[in-house]
Amino acid sequence: MLFSRQRLTFLCIFLSITACGQVEYSCDPHGDVIPICGVQMPEDLAPLPDNGGILISEYGDGGKIPGALTWFQPAEGYAFTRLVDSSNMTEGAGQKNWGEADCPLPDQLSPHGIHLSQRGDSLQLLVVNHSSREHILFYEVQSSTGNKTAPTLFWRGCVALPEHAVINDVVALLDGGFAVTHMYNRENQTLAQIKSLLGLNNGHVWRWSPGSGIRVMANTSARMPNGIEVSPDGKSIWVNNYIEQELRQYDLVTEQLLATISVPNIDNSAWLGDGRLLLASHTSPLTMASCFGLTKGSCGSPYELVAADTEAGTIEVLFRAEQGGPFGPATVAIEYQGKLYAGSFSGDRLAEIPLQHR
């Protein structure tokens, strides 16, 4: 997530544009939205193959508090099962090391963006982690028989980012590496975000490959880049530039900009079954001051779930939530078992939303 509580509170007061919002504690359905309560700040989601459930990044407010990696299976009574937290985050380590041999271990698990992908015969989960230093964590996922019980996560190493990095979301690349969004250089958070808005502390995309180390990917400079996805063929990435209000595609061989699609205030993204890219878009960022650091209830900030046809360059709003209600704002939405499941960087709930086929 992008903005700090202090800066947004200041903007809400100073600009007098809109109210900062009320916290809603009810977990009752509201229109088409069914809130599913009992989880900490579910900032990012990844559906397991073969209807194996949903992996959840329980966000720790940018490293301020510990978080967890959690499993959820709607068919099994809307229960959440914590798989990994700070107490067991390196369990299952064996001879496989997909990261760097000299990676210093993080001092806590406080996840942000996650990405699930196939790695040879294994299923790999990448995790953005905030501790005293930023890391990408590698886990191998072993699904349960029949997918009715929780999978097991095995530690497969890590990569430490440069000390000045503040990162957000990650995707796996075909060479066993990854690309991760760098929002801005580490300094006082409020100051960094204001400077980024002014173009004085730009972000970019980091790229890491086994044996080659980490480097800045060419041509990706932007103000606070947020979510990231990799194309189904693995040849390009799509980066969500929140401040520029633009979705940008980059070729992974030439690192040239290939395409742009205008979408307001994009957070995370995930592929739909029909081949479109599903984006969580914030329609009123200035209502989000009460959302930051919220661990109970929902701040109810408005959002849209937008499907982008990346071939045609067109977008369609699949779902729109106005101010208020028992869930919001969405930072991510995924398609699972014919429905949409949305998560948020704030509060204690997911949302189940009908997927309207048009």
Secondary structure, 3 states (H helix, E strand, C coil): CCCCHHHHHHHHHHHCCCCCCCCECCCCCECCEEEEECCCCEEEEEECCCCCCEEEEECCCCCCCCCEEEEECHHHCCCEEEEECCCCCCCCCCCCCCCCCCCCCCCCCCEEEEEEEEECCEEEEEEEEECCCEEEEEEEEECCHHHCCCCEEEEEEEEECCCCEEEEEEEECCCCCEEEEEEEECCCHHHHHHHHHCCCCCEEEEEEECCCEEEECCCCCECCEEEEEECCCCCEEEEEECCCCEEEEEECCCCCEEEEEECCCEEEEEECCCCCEEEEEECCHHHCHHHCCCCCCECCCCEEEEEEECCCCEEEEEEEECCCCCCCCCCEEEEECCEEEEECCCCCEEEEEECCCC
